[in-house]
Amino acid sequence: MRSRSFLAGSALLVSVLLLASTPVPAVAGGGPHKGGPYKVKGLRVVSGPSPFAGGCPGARFDDQAITGHELEPAITVNPANPRNIVAAWKQDVGSANQTRSDLVASSLDGGKTWTRRTIPGLTVCTGGSADAGSDPWVAAGGDGIVYFSGLAADLSTDPPTTAVVASRSGNGGRSWRRVTTVAAPLQGNETDSVTASPTLAGHAYVAWANFVVNPPRTNTLEFSRTTDGGATWSPSVLVDQPGPFQIDQAPRILVLPGGTLLAVFARGDFETGLGSIHAARSLDEGRTWLPAVEIGSKPIPDVVDPETGLALPSPGFPSAAVAPDGSVYVAFEDSRSPTSGAVGVASSRDGGRTWTSTTLPGVTAFAFEPAIAVDAHGTVGVTWYDLRNDRPGDDALSADVWFANSQDRGRSWRQTHVAGPTNLRTAPLPAHNFVGEYQGLAGLARGRGFAAVFTLAAPQAKDGPTDIFFARIGPGR
């Protein structure tokens, strides 16, 4: 699918975001830091061969789908069963907005083995009527229910008409209910995510944007909740409405201690050329929302590969997480040129009212698609790609996946290599940021460590041009 899910051209709009107003110095990887280094304790493919190798007759543009092309993984760890990990991704992505379906994989042994499943009724491929699926997201609640949210698209319109849909699993992702509509089909429904309550049984929250890149237009950021385990969803509630030449997108809902909801989202401004990140609070479980505060903003650069002239990956989706002590962390892209880069981390100690910002030490090259999470002990983890091992002038655009962790609330960090290098130029769709628009990271529900999912191309990918990989990252040997 085209960049920014179903809508072309908006990836550059919010590509590199945010410098918060009060920088906080970071200590390099060799500085003071509690505990030992974190290690990759298992790296394996979770995607496997496509279940749709024969195509999906009846789906528009099915001939454009690329069998075995997977992108945009999300991941969750089940608080009720810490060895239960669930991931999702887009399967058989093509060039004409086509993705045959989103897939889900579950593990009951901490990520050692995985079982893949489809979402019933999501697309023509899985017994529904939609031509394509996109924007998969998964979340597990404290009651053990695992939720999926995504988009189901009718490709007969341009831009596509998309519904926001959800499903649930009561057995750790081994089977799923037929999708339920959260938001009726509408041009511009985009960038959904789902969050499950850690304390309220049967409660979960879906947020999404509605925008069309054709200003001036009224664009919105919207929210719905379920209180009955996903059987029904509330009418949509407005979280934020930017100006006619702005779009909000990529909302992430966090549940703070005490039950306050925090919506973290990106904004792009066509008139000023600024990208920014904002946070809005709800004190009544999403029924109403307080005015959003700006975490930070900065001009959006146009960053291209000097060897090919193609845009380098910079989707600009923020990643957000909340720690057991209520601290909130947001990771964002902060690269300025093709040869220099940074990963930023903003933090709030007062429930999202005020923010400070720093950058990860040791990022020396163009960096993109950070994901952030916090484990049960309060350790902050970040994964990202960067191009530090790329060699200009060869045939490859080499990216590696890295991980950094902080055990002192972001004051110091240690860095670990996770995977790569992978050759982005073997991925067939540069307009999709080569590896999609986001990757996944989740803190383990008990113990220390993280579960990560990410996309790799050649030479790691074996079933098609890309595969989805899982890594468990933790301290010690």
C-alpha positions in Angstrom: 0.0 0.0 0.0 1.0 3.5 -0.6 2.9 5.5 2.0 0.8 6.4 5.0 -1.3 3.3 4.7 -3.8 4.0 1.9 -3.0 7.6 1.2 0.0 8.6 -1.0 2.2 11.5 -0.3 1.6 12.3 3.4 4.6 10.4 4.8 6.8 13.4 4.1 4.3 15.6 5.8 5.1 14.5 9.3 8.3 12.6 8.6 10.7 13.9 11.1 9.2 15.2 14.3 9.8 17.1 17.4 12.3 18.8 19.5 10.8 19.4 22.9 11.7 22.6 24.6 13.9 21.3 27.4 16.7 19.0 26.3 17.9 16.5 28.8 21.5 15.3 28.5 22.0 11.6 27.9 24.9 9.6 29.1 26.7 7.5 26.4 26.6 3.8 26.4 29.7 3.5 28.5 28.5 5.9 31.2 26.9 5.1 34.6 24.2 2.5 34.2 22.6 0.0 36.5 22.8 -3.7 35.5 24.6 -5.5 32.7 24.1 -5.2 29.0 21.0 -6.5 27.3 21.4 -9.4 24.7 19.3 -10.8 21.9 18.1 -14.1 23.3 16.4 -15.4 20.2 16.0 -14.2 16.6 13.5 -16.1 14.4 11.1 -15.6 11.5 7.4 -15.5 12.5 5.8 -14.7 9.1 6.5 -17.9 7.1 5.0 -18.7 3.6 2.0 -16.7 2.6 -1.3 -18.4 3.1 -2.6 -16.6 0.0 -0.1 -17.8 -2.6 -3.0 -18.6 -4.9 -4.3 -15.0 -4.7 -7.8 -13.8 -3.7 -10.2 -13.9 -6.7 -12.7 -11.2 -6.5 -10.5 -8.7 -4.7 -9.7 -5.5 -6.7 -6.1 -5.2 -7.8 -5.2 -8.6 -6.5 -2.8 -9.0 -9.4 -0.8 -6.2 -7.9 -0.2 -8.0 -4.6 3.3 -9.4 -4.0 3.2 -12.8 -2.5 5.4 -13.0 0.6 5.8 -9.3 1.0 5.1 -8.5 4.7 5.3 -5.1 6.4 4.3 -3.1 9.6 4.4 -5.5 12.5 2.8 -4.8 15.9 3.3 -6.9 19.1 1.8 -7.4 22.5 2.6 -9.5 25.6 -0.4 -10.9 27.5 -0.4 -9.7 31.2 -2.5 -12.7 32.2 0.0 -15.1 30.6 3.5 -13.6 30.2 4.6 -16.4 27.9 1.8 -15.5 25.5 3.1 -13.1 22.8 0.9 -12.0 19.9 2.1 -10.2 16.7 0.4 -8.9 13.6 1.5 -7.6 10.2 0.4 -6.8 6.6 0.5 -9.8 4.3 1.2 -9.8 0.5 1.5 -6.0 0.1 1.3 -4.6 -3.4 1.7 -1.4 -5.3 -1.9 -0.4 -6.0 -3.0 -0.1 -2.3 -3.4 -3.9 -2.2 -2.7 -6.0 0.8 -4.4 -9.3 0.8 -5.0 -9.3 4.5 -3.4 -8.7 7.9 -2.2 -11.8 9.7 -1.7 -12.6 13.4 0.8 -15.0 15.0 0.8 -16.2 18.6 3.3 -17.9 20.8 2.6 -19.7 24.1 6.2 -20.3 24.9 7.7 -16.9 25.1 8.4 -16.6 21.4 10.2 -19.9 20.7 7.4 -21.2 18.5 4.6 -19.4 16.6 1.2 -20.3 15.1 -0.2 -18.0 12.4 -3.9 -17.2 12.0 -6.1 -15.0 9.8 -8.7 -12.6 11.0 -12.1 -13.8 9.8 -14.0 -11.4 7.6 -11.3 -8.8 7.3 -10.9 -9.1 3.5 -12.0 -11.2 0.6 -9.1 -13.5 1.4 -10.6 -14.3 4.8 -14.3 -14.4 4.0 -15.1 -10.7 4.0 -15.9 -8.2 1.3 -13.0 -5.7 1.6 -10.4 -5.7 -1.2 -7.5 -5.0 1.2 -6.5 -4.7 4.9 -4.0 -2.5 6.5 -2.6 -0.9 9.7 -2.7 -4.0 12.0 -2.4 -3.5 15.7 -2.7 -5.8 18.7 -3.1 -5.3 22.4 -3.7 -7.6 25.4 -5.7 -6.6 28.5 -5.2 -7.5 32.1 -8.1 -10.0 31.8 -6.2 -11.9 29.1 -8.4 -10.8 26.1 -6.3 -10.0 23.1 -7.6 -7.4 20.6 -6.8 -6.7 17.0 -7.6 -3.5 15.1 -7.1 -2.7 11.5 -8.5 -1.2 8.3 -10.7 -2.9 5.7 -10.6 -1.1 2.4 -12.9 -0.8 -0.7 -10.4 0.0 -3.5 -13.1 1.1 -6.0 -12.6 4.7 -4.8 -9.6 6.9 -4.8 -8.6 7.4 -2.1 -10.0 4.1 -0.8 -13.0 3.9 1.4 -11.9 2.3 4.6 -13.7 0.9 7.7 -12.0 0.7 11.1 -12.5 -2.9 12.3 -11.7 -4.9 15.4 -11.6 -8.5 16.5 -10.8 -10.4 19.7 -9.3 -13.6 20.9 -10.0 -15.3 24.2 -7.4 -18.0 23.9 -4.1 -16.0 23.4 -4.4 -15.5 19.6 -5.0 -19.1 18.6 -8.5 -18.2 17.2 -10.3 -14.9 16.4 -13.8 -13.7 16.1 -15.2 -12.3 12.9 -14.4 -8.6 12.6 -16.7 -6.0 14.1 -17.0 -2.5 12.6 -15.7 0.3 14.9 -16.0 3.1 12.4 -18.1 2.9 9.2 -16.4 3.0 5.8 -15.3 6.5 4.9 -12.6 8.0 2.7 -9.7 9.0 4.9 -10.0 6.6 7.9 -6.4 5.9 8.7 -3.7 4.9 11.2 -5.7 3.1 13.8 -4.4 1.5 17.0 -5.9 -0.5 19.8 -5.1 -0.5 23.5 -6.6 -2.9 26.1 -7.2 -1.8 29.7 -4.7 -3.4 32.2 -7.3 -3.2 35.0 -10.9 -3.1 33.6 -12.1 -6.4 32.3 -13.6 -6.2 28.8 -12.4 -2.6 28.2 -10.4 -1.6 25.2 -9.9 1.5 23.2 -9.4 2.2 19.4 -8.2 5.5 18.1 -7.8 6.6 14.4 -7.4 9.6 12.2 -9.6 10.7 9.3 -7.8 12.8 6.8 -7.5 13.3 3.1 -4.4 15.0 1.7 -6.3 17.7 -0.2 -6.5 20.8 2.0 -8.3 22.8 3.0 -10.4 20.1 4.7 -11.7 19.4 8.2 -9.7 16.5 9.5 -10.3 14.7 12.8 -8.8 12.4 15.4 -11.4 10.0 16.8 -11.8 7.4 19.5 -14.1 4.5 20.4 -14.2 2.1 23.3 -15.7 -1.3 24.2 -16.8 -2.3 27.7 -18.0 -5.8 26.7 -14.8 -7.4 25.4 -15.2 -6.2 21.8 -18.8 -7.3 21.1 -19.8 -3.7 20.6 -18.0 -0.4 20.2 -19.2 3.1 21.2 -20.0 5.9 18.7 -16.9 7.8 17.8 -15.8 10.6 20.0 -13.7 13.6 18.8 -10.2 13.6 20.4 -8.7 16.5 18.4 -9.5 18.6 15.3 -6.6 20.5 13.7 -6.9 23.4 11.4 -8.0 23.1 7.7 -4.4 22.9 6.5 -3.3 20.4 9.1 -3.7 16.6 9.7 -3.5 14.6 12.9 -2.5 11.0 12.5 -1.1 7.8 14.2 -2.8 8.1 17.6 -1.6 5.8 20.4 -3.7 5.4 23.5 -2.0 4.9 26.9 -3.7 3.9 30.1 -2.0 5.8 33.0 -2.1 4.5 36.6 -5.5 5.6 38.0 -7.3 5.2 34.7 -6.6 8.5 32.9 -6.2 7.9 29.1 -3.5 9.7 27.2 -3.7 10.0 23.4 -0.3 10.7 21.8 -0.4 11.6 18.1 1.5 13.3 15.3 0.4 16.5 13.4 1.6 17.9 10.0 1.0 21.5 9.0 0.8 22.2 5.2 1.1 25.9 5.7 4.1 26.2 8.1 5.9 23.0 7.1 6.1 21.9 10.7 5.8 18.5 12.1 4.8 18.1 15.8 3.7 15.6 18.4 0.8 16.2 20.8 -0.8 14.6 23.8 -4.5 14.8 24.9 -5.9 13.6 28.2 -9.2 12.0 29.1 -10.3 11.7 32.7 -13.6 9.8 32.0 -12.3 6.8 29.9 -12.5 8.6 26.6 -16.0 10.1 26.8 -14.5 13.6 26.6 -11.0 14.9 26.0 -9.1 17.9 27.3 -7.3 20.2 24.8 -4.1 18.6 23.5 -0.7 20.0 24.6 2.2 20.1 22.2 5.1 17.9 23.1 7.4 19.6 20.5 7.7 20.6 16.9 10.3 21.3 14.2 10.5 21.8 10.4 10.1 18.8 8.3 13.2 18.1 6.1 13.1 16.4 2.7 15.6 13.5 3.2 16.5 11.5 0.1 19.0 8.9 -0.7 21.7 10.8 -2.6 22.5 7.7 -4.7 19.0 7.1 -6.0 17.0 10.3 -5.3 14.4 8.2 -3.5 13.0 9.3 -0.2 14.6 7.6 2.8 12.3 6.0 5.3 10.7 8.7 7.6 7.1 7.9 8.2 7.1 10.0 11.4 4.8 7.8 13.5 5.4 8.4 17.2 5.7 5.4 19.5 4.6 5.8 23.1 4.7 3.8 26.4 3.9 4.2 30.0 6.0 2.9 32.9 4.7 1.3 36.1 5.5 4.5 38.0 3.3 6.5 35.5 6.2 8.1 33.6 5.3 8.4 29.9 7.8 8.0 27.1 7.5 8.9 23.4 10.1 7.9 20.8 10.4 9.8 17.5 12.6 10.2 14.4 15.0 13.2 14.6 17.3 12.7 11.6 18.3 15.8 9.7 20.2 14.6 6.6 20.9 11.4 4.8 24.3 11.0 6.6 23.3 12.1 10.1 20.5 11.0 12.3 19.1 10.8 15.8 16.4 9.0 17.7 14.6 11.3 20.2 12.8 10.4 23.4 10.4 12.7 25.1 9.2 12.0 28.6 6.6 13.3 31.0 6.4 12.8 34.8 3.1 14.4 35.3 0.7 12.4 33.2 1.4 14.1 29.9 0.9 17.8 31.0 4.6 18.8 30.5 7.4 17.2 28.6 11.2 17.2 28.2 13.3 15.7 25.4 16.6 14.0 24.8 18.3 11.9 22.0 19.7 8.5 22.3 23.5 8.4 22.4 25.5 6.5 19.8 23.2 7.0 16.8 25.7 8.2 14.2 23.7 7.8 10.9 20.3 8.3 9.5 17.8 6.6 11.8 14.1 5.7 11.4 11.1 4.0 12.8 11.9 3.8 16.5 9.6 1.8 18.8 9.5 2.3 22.6 8.3 0.1 25.5 8.8 -0.3 29.2 9.1 -3.6 31.0 7.6 -4.6 34.3 10.6 -3.3 36.2 10.5 0.1 34.7 13.4 -0.4 32.2 12.8 1.7 29.1 13.7 0.0 25.7 13.9 1.4 22.2 14.4 -0.3 18.9 15.1 1.4 15.6 16.8 1.1 12.2 19.8 3.1 11.2 22.3 3.3 8.2 25.6 3.4 10.1 26.8 0.3 8.3 25.8 1.5 4.8 28.6 2.0 2.4 28.0 4.7 -0.2 28.6 3.6 -3.8 27.8 0.0 -3.5 24.6 -1.6 -4.7 23.0 -1.9 -1.2 21.2 0.4 1.2 22.2 -1.4 4.4 20.2 -0.9 7.5 20.6 -2.6 10.9 18.1 -3.0 13.8 19.4 -1.6 17.1 18.2 -1.7 20.7 18.9 0.7 23.6 17.8 0.4 27.2 17.8 2.7 30.2 17.3 1.6 33.8 17.4 5.1 35.2 14.4 6.7 33.5 16.4 7.8 30.5 19.4 9.4 32.1 21.8 6.8 30.6 21.6 4.2 27.9 23.2 1.0 26.8 23.1 -0.1 23.1 22.8 -3.6 21.5 22.9 -4.7 17.9 19.7 -6.8 17.1 19.8 -7.8 13.5 21.2 -6.9 10.1 22.5 -5.5 7.9 19.5 -5.9 5.6 19.4 -4.5 2.1 16.5 -2.1 1.8 16.9 -1.8 -1.9 15.7 -5.4 -2.3 12.4 -4.4 -0.8 10.1 -3.8 -3.8 8.2 -0.7 -2.6 10.3 2.3 -1.6 7.1 4.4 -1.3 6.2 2.1 1.6 9.3 3.3 3.5 10.9 -0.1 2.3 9.9 -1.8 5.6 6.5 -0.2 6.2 5.5 2.6 8.6 6.1 1.1 12.0 7.7 -1.8 13.9 6.7 -3.3 17.3 8.2 -3.5 20.8 6.6 -4.6 24.0 7.9 -4.9 27.5 7.6 -8.3 29.2 4.8 -8.5 31.7 7.0 -10.2 34.3 10.7 -10.3 34.7 13.0 -8.1 32.6 13.2 -7.7 28.9 11.4 -7.0 25.7 9.7 -8.6 22.7 10.4 -7.0 19.4 9.1 -7.5 15.9 10.5 -5.9 12.8 10.8 -6.3 9.0 13.9 -7.5 7.2 14.6 -7.8 3.5 17.5 -9.7 1.8 19.6 -11.5 2.8 17.5 -12.4 5.8 14.1 -12.8 4.1 13.4 -16.2 2.6 9.7 -16.3 1.8 9.4 -13.3 -0.6 11.1 -10.0 -0.6 10.6 -9.3 3.2 9.9 -11.4 6.3 8.8 -10.5 9.8 11.3 -11.4 12.5 10.9 -11.7 16.3 13.6 -11.1 18.9 13.5 -11.5 22.6 15.9 -9.0 24.2 16.9 -9.2 27.9 19.8 -8.8 30.4 22.6 -11.3 30.9 23.9 -14.0 28.7 
